[in-house]
């Protein structure tokens, strides 16, 4: 089923040739750990990045050296993970883990947890917080953490995603009700807040879109470089944008915002360092060796979805065919 989806993504990339120019990219590193097989989420801490495999794999967080690609730490989560599809920065040496995948639209609630990462081996039992949509189950792969810590979930739907906001304070004793706040016309596979805290970038398999945050007013979009099954995106403290892909030993790519879009984000008309000095995020705290226990602690621009015109119908047809094929494969496997 994974191979079928990867093939579908490749077909979509070939069809989606019209539209904004692709971002320039280069390989930062390649995941060397054979245990990292389905990196669909990414958090950039600077010297290290954090990733996780999605459904069907152990609930582990991998801390990876951003220079070499070597895994330098693994956090095993003692939580009942169903489909971990998203990660988001949670301050210092912690990340938000989003168990929010629901391909079958069957879960009455999904969950998030704030978990530690560190060098070496770490076992953690973080508090889980259940989240429920106001309009029934949804599949999602994007979890966004605002500068004040508030969480947002963006659903993954062929017709475009919906942005839901979690309560400011999460309660572990009850189900936390999400509030619908915006719509985005994107097949969202991940998202991350830019260092100024006032913009967010949402990625799809073929493009990335920049919005104001938390208002989600679209500023513009650009194509992403081809990947096997690119789903993850992160924005580091210095503003670098990284992309990850599912598959073993896959490269992590760095892309930059197109000049015109960067000018809109920074509010400057001339090229300059990003982020502005006044908006730079505080560097994360250093991660020391693991002790073996839990740590303490301006106008609308083109759409970021497929190009318009006949190519959109071609994309839609390919997607539908892929969904039908995947569904058939699942039924046969379960039969």
N, C-alpha and C positions, 0 to 999 in steps of 0.2 A: 504493500500500500504506500509506503514511503517512496519507493522507486517510482510508482505511478504519479505521485504528487510532484516529485522532482521533475519528471518528464513534462508534466503539465506546466510547471513553472517555466521550464525552458521554452516551451512553445509560446507561452504568453510573452516572454522576453523577446522572442523573434517577431511576434506580431506587433508589439508595442514599440514601433520604430519611429513614429511621428511624435512631435511634442518637444518640450524643453530639452536642451542639450544635456548629455550625461555629465556627471561630476567627474573631475579629475581624481584619480585615486592612486594609491600605492600600497603595497603589502607592508604592514607593520611587523607582523609575526605570523606564525602558523601554529595552531594547537598541536603540541607534540604528544599529549596524553591520549592513548587509544580509548580511554574511558569516556572522553568527550565526543559523543557521537551525534548529538542532536542539539547543538547550541542555538536555541531560539530566543535567548535573552542575554543581555550584556550590561554590566555596570563598570564604568571606568573610574578607578580610584587614583590614577596617575601612574605610579610605578607598577601597579598591578591592575588586573581586570578580574571581574567575577562573572562566571557563567554557570548555567545549569542545563541539564538535559530535560526534555519535556516528557510527555506521558510514556509509560512503559518502562521507565528507568528509576533507579534509586533516587530518593530525595536528597541529593548531595549538591553542595555548592563547591565550585572549583575556583581557587585563587591562582591566577596565572601570571607569571612574570611577563610584563608587556615588552620586554626587550628580547627575550629568548623564546617565549611560547611554552616554557616548562611549567608544569603544575607545581606550585610551592606550598599549597595548603588545600585541605579538603575538610569541609564541614558536613558531617552527617546529621541530618535533621530527623529527630524522633517525632515526626508528625505524620498523620495519615495523608500523604500527598496523593492526589488523584491525577491531576494534569498541570504540573508547574510549567507555565508558559511565559512568565514575566518576572523581571527583577527591576528594582528602582533603588537609588541611593537612599539610605536611611540615617546618614550622619556618621562620621568617623569610620570605624571598622564594622559597620552594620549595613545590611541591605534589606529591603522589603522583598519578600518572596511571594509572588502572586500565583496561587493555585487556582487559576481562573479559567482554564480551558474547559470547554464543554461542547465537543463536536456534535453530540447527539441532542443538545438542548434538553437535558434531562435533570440537571442539578437544581434543587430548590434553593441552594445557597452555594457560594464559592468561599474561598478563604484567603487571607493574607497573614503573614507573620514577619516580625522584625527579627532577623537572625544575624549572629556574629560570623565574621570570617577572620581567619588568622593563618599564619604559617604553621605547617605541621598538620597533625590530625586533631580535629575538634569534634566532639559530640555535643549537640545542643538540643534542648527541648524548648523552643520559643513559644510564647503565647500565641495562639491562633485566634483570629477574629473573623467571624462569619459575616459575609456580605450577601444581600439579596436585592435583586432588581425589582423595581415597582411594577414591571409589566411582563413578568415571566422570565424563564431561563434564556441566557445568551452565551454564545461562545466569545471569548476575548483572549487577546495575547498582549495587550498593552496596559501597563500600570505606570502611572505618572505620579511622582511625589512633588508637591508644591514646596516652595521655600519654607512655608510655615509648617510643613509636615503633612498637610492634608492630602489624601489620596484620590486619584481619579482613575477610572477604568474606561477604556475605549473598546467597544465591541468590534468583532471581526465579522463583517457581513458583506456579501456580494453587492448589495444595494447601497453600501455606505455604512459607516459606523456611528454609534451613538455614544456620547460622552456622559458618564455618570460620575457624580461626586459623592464621596463617602462622608459621613459625619466628621466634624472636626476632631472629636474625641471618640475613639472606638471603644466599645464595651465587649469584653470577652465573655460576659455572662449571657448575652442575648444576641439575636441576629441584628446586624446593623443595616438599616435600610438605605439603599443608594438613591440618589436624586438625579433625574435626567436634566442635563443643563445645556447640551448642544448636540448638533449633528455634524459629521464630517463625511464628505463623499469619497471616502478612501477605504480600501480593503486592508485595514490596519493590522500589521504583524508585530509592531513594537513602537514605542515612543519614548522621548526623553526631553527634559527641560534644558534649555540653554542656560549658560552661567548667569545671565542677567535676571533670571527668574521671571521674565516677562514674555518669553517666547518658548514654544515647544515645537519639536520636529517629530512628525509622524511618518513612519516608513511603510511601504507596501513591498511586494515582491519586486517591483520594477521602478519605483520612484520614492522620493521623500518630499514632504510638504511642510512648510513652516507656517505656524499660526501664532497669533497673539495668545497670551496666556494670563488669566484663565478664560478670556472671552472667546477664544477660538475663532478669531477673524482671520481668514486665509490671506497670506501675504504672497505666496508663490510656491512653485514646485520645481523639481529638477529630476532627471533620470538618474538612476543608480547603476553602477557597473554590474555586469552579469555575474551572478553567483550560482552555485549549484542549487541551493534552496535558501536564499538569503532572507532572514527574518529578524535578526537582532540588530539593534542600534543603541549606541550610548553616546553621551556627551561628557567629556572629562572636565575636571576643574579648570583647565586652561582653554576649554572650548573645542578641543579636537573631537571630531565625529568619527566613530568607529562602527564598522559593520561586521556582523558575524553570519555564518551560514551553517546549516545542518550538514552532517557528514563527518567522517573521520579525517583528522589532519587537515582541516580546512583553514585557509588563510583568513586573517582578520585584516580588513582594508580600512584605510583612512581616506575620507573625502572632505572636501571643503565646500562651503556655500558659494554659489555663483556670485560674482561681484555685485550685480544689481540687487540680489536678495540680501547679501550681507550688509549693503548700504542701508536697506530698509530696516534691518534688525538693529544695526548699531546707531542709526540716525546720522551717519557721516557720509559725505559725498566723495571722499577720497579714501583710497586703501589705507588701512591702519591695522595695528595689532588687535587681535580678538582674543579675549573679550576686552572692553574698555576697562581701564584700571579701576574705576569706581564700581564696576559690576563683577569683578573677578570673585569667584567663590573661594572660601577659606580652604586651604589644602587639607586633605583628610589626615587624621592622626596616623602616626606610623604603626605598622603592624609588627609586633615582636614575635619571637618564637612561641609556639603553642605550649601551654603548660598541661594540656590534656583535659582541661575542664572549661566550662562555659566562661567566656569573658564577662567582665562587668562593664558594667557600663555607665503702501498707502492705499491703493485701489486693489480690487480683486485681480489676481493673476491666474494663469491657466491651472486647471485642475491637476492634482497629483495622481489621479487615477489613470486608467488606460486612455489613450488618445481618442478624440471624438471622431465621428464619421463612421465609415464602413469598418475600420479597424476595431471600433468598440464592439460592434456586433460579432466580429470574428472572435474577439476575446471572450465575449459572453458565451458564444457557442462552445468554445474550447473549455471554458470553465464548467458549463453544464455537462458536457460530455465527460469531463474528468470526475465530476461529483457522482454522476450515474455509475461510472466505472468503479469508483472507490466503494460506493454503496453496495454494488453487486459483489465485489470482492469480500467485503466485510460479511455480507450475508452468507456467502459460501463458506467462509472461514468459521462462522458461528454455527453453520448447519451440521 
